[in-house]
Amino acid sequence: MGLDAWFTAAVVAAMLASLAFELVPPAAAVLTATVGLLLFGVIDEDPPVLVLYRPGQGHYGWHPDAATTSPLRKLTFTLQLSEADSYEGGDLEVQGFGPTNREVGSMTIFPSFFWHRVTPVTAGERLALVGWMHGPSFR
């Protein structure tokens, strides 16, 4: 991905992150009302981040995103910004579920305490927007 394409993707991701602050609260309200999961939504102190994965750079071993701070990360979301055929490797895997959808524009949402990883990118580049919905400690 050239610098111009990366910059364009970064601007789009920043706009999407900004939208996340507006769109997530209604989703959080629905989850609270339907399943009792108390969520505040996306918070300023832990905003979504743009992550670029390249060969030899950027992969994550198995880990959870849940933190012990308050408010707690309760749901993790990942928005796929790269075309699936533009890179090799770089699979987001959620333990017990295997690889997730690689289609551009797809969003994967899972509980932040689930273990997950991103396998090493072996060719090309993978761009994703990653963020968290927060809430009070579990009861």
Secondary structure, DSSP 8 states (H G I E B T S, - for coil): --HHHHHHHHHHHHHHHHHHHHHHHHHHHHHHHHH-----BS-TTS--EEEEEBTTB--EEEE----SSSSEEEEEEEEE-S-GGGEEE--EEETTTEE---STT-EEEEETTS-EEE--EEEE-EEEEEEEEEES---
